[in-house]
Amino acid sequence: MSTPPGILDLASGERGEVSLLEILDHVLNSGVVLHGSLVISLAGVDLIFVGLNVVITAVETARRSLPSGGRRS
């Protein structure tokens, strides 16, 4: 069975079909950070600035990343 071009299996690194559930599982286990900004200006004067910072991860993944192992002192 041939696989469509451009589809990558996240677990093995080989080409093949990947379900949305597998992608979501990978994102939650490793985490994703999204950063963006939008500036609206008129005649060189910034009028509006909108910034966005989003971290998407599972709670357990975030706890493993903390220096104290997720424990409060």
One Martini backbone bead per residue (centre of mass of N, CA, C, O) as a GRO file, in nm:
protein
   73
    1MET     BB    1   0.093   0.038   0.026
    2SER     BB    2   0.065   0.361  -0.048
    3THR     BB    3   0.179   0.671   0.053
    4PRO     BB    4   0.141   0.980   0.099
    5PRO     BB    5   0.288   1.259   0.045
    6GLY     BB    6   0.406   1.419   0.352
    7ILE     BB    7   0.369   1.180   0.548
    8LEU     BB    8   0.453   1.150   0.898
    9ASP     BB    9   0.580   0.940   1.136
   10LEU     BB   10   0.642   1.024   1.461
   11ALA     BB   11   0.754   0.759   1.590
   12SER     BB   12   0.951   0.647   1.336
   13GLY     BB   13   0.997   0.857   1.076
   14GLU     BB   14   0.810   0.739   0.878
   15ARG     BB   15   0.618   0.691   0.622
   16GLY     BB   16   0.266   0.765   0.683
   17GLU     BB   17  -0.009   0.736   0.865
   18VAL     BB   18  -0.169   0.999   1.065
   19SER     BB   19  -0.340   1.070   1.332
   20LEU     BB   20  -0.483   1.306   1.526
   21LEU     BB   21  -0.429   1.158   1.795
   22GLU     BB   22  -0.120   1.129   1.760
   23ILE     BB   23  -0.059   1.429   1.742
   24LEU     BB   24  -0.180   1.512   2.014
   25ASP     BB   25  -0.003   1.326   2.187
   26HIS     BB   26   0.267   1.454   2.103
   27VAL     BB   27   0.207   1.745   2.194
   28LEU     BB   28   0.142   1.679   2.497
   29ASN     BB   29   0.425   1.535   2.557
   30SER     BB   30   0.613   1.789   2.447
   31GLY     BB   31   0.505   2.050   2.340
   32VAL     BB   32   0.387   2.394   2.269
   33VAL     BB   33   0.492   2.711   2.125
   34LEU     BB   34   0.320   3.020   2.078
   35HIS     BB   35   0.412   3.314   1.880
   36GLY     BB   36   0.266   3.649   1.854
   37SER     BB   37   0.217   3.950   1.643
   38LEU     BB   38   0.036   4.274   1.623
   39VAL     BB   39   0.064   4.570   1.414
   40ILE     BB   40  -0.101   4.886   1.406
   41SER     BB   41  -0.037   5.141   1.165
   42LEU     BB   42  -0.005   5.508   1.117
   43ALA     BB   43   0.232   5.688   0.986
   44GLY     BB   44   0.443   5.532   1.191
   45VAL     BB   45   0.216   5.479   1.413
   46ASP     BB   46   0.143   5.303   1.682
   47LEU     BB   47  -0.182   5.185   1.781
   48ILE     BB   48  -0.172   4.857   1.778
   49PHE     BB   49  -0.108   4.586   2.015
   50VAL     BB   50  -0.077   4.226   1.970
   51GLY     BB   51  -0.023   3.958   2.194
   52LEU     BB   52   0.096   3.602   2.177
   53ASN     BB   53   0.098   3.336   2.431
   54VAL     BB   54   0.131   2.976   2.391
   55VAL     BB   55   0.080   2.678   2.591
   56ILE     BB   56   0.096   2.330   2.492
   57THR     BB   57   0.019   2.087   2.746
   58ALA     BB   58   0.061   1.868   2.979
   59VAL     BB   59   0.072   1.855   3.312
   60GLU     BB   60   0.292   1.635   3.341
   61THR     BB   61   0.497   1.770   3.153
   62ALA     BB   62   0.527   2.031   3.318
   63ARG     BB   63   0.621   1.894   3.583
   64ARG     BB   64   0.882   1.763   3.462
   65SER     BB   65   1.011   2.056   3.384
   66LEU     BB   66   1.048   2.119   3.662
   67PRO     BB   67   1.301   2.144   3.892
   68SER     BB   68   1.112   2.010   4.140
   69GLY     BB   69   0.898   1.810   4.001
   70GLY     BB   70   0.620   1.980   4.098
   71ARG     BB   71   0.699   2.074   4.378
   72ARG     BB   72   0.614   2.237   4.657
   73SER     BB   73   0.770   2.446   4.922
   0.00000   0.00000   0.00000
